[in-house]
Amino acid sequence: MIDDKNNYPSYSRFKLALRNGQDRPEIWVAYKGIIYDVSCSRLWRDGKHYEHWAGQDLTDELKDAPHSCQVFERFPIIGLLI
């Protein structure tokens, strides 16, 4: 996942919420304290992926997803959620 957490900037939940694909062009989501940029995914178009919304911490929601956390390996790490 992430080797050195000191190399990444930290973002608050408020800053994460602004990257929801509607307020700004970036589409970010967090999982287990790590923020990923999912902007390039066609499945996150307009900041929505099925019943999930971008700009949020999806840690608790992943248990209901039909995929594992390995899906996040496809996306660049933006920073850490504080």
C-alpha positions, 0 to 999 in steps of 0.5 A: 500500500504505502511505504513511507507515510512521511512522503505524503501530504495530510488532508482533513475530511473537509479538504477531502470532501471538496474533491468530490467531482462536483466542486472541483475536477478532482475525484478523491476517496479515502480508505484506511487513512489513505487518500486515492485519486480515482478521477481517471476511473469511468466508474467514478464519473461525476463523483458517484460510484453506485451508492458511494460518493467521492470526497468521503472515507469509504473504509466502513463501506467497503465491506458491502462492495463486490470487490476487495481493497486491492481495487485501490492499488490501481489508483495513485495515492494523494495523501493521508487523511487526518 
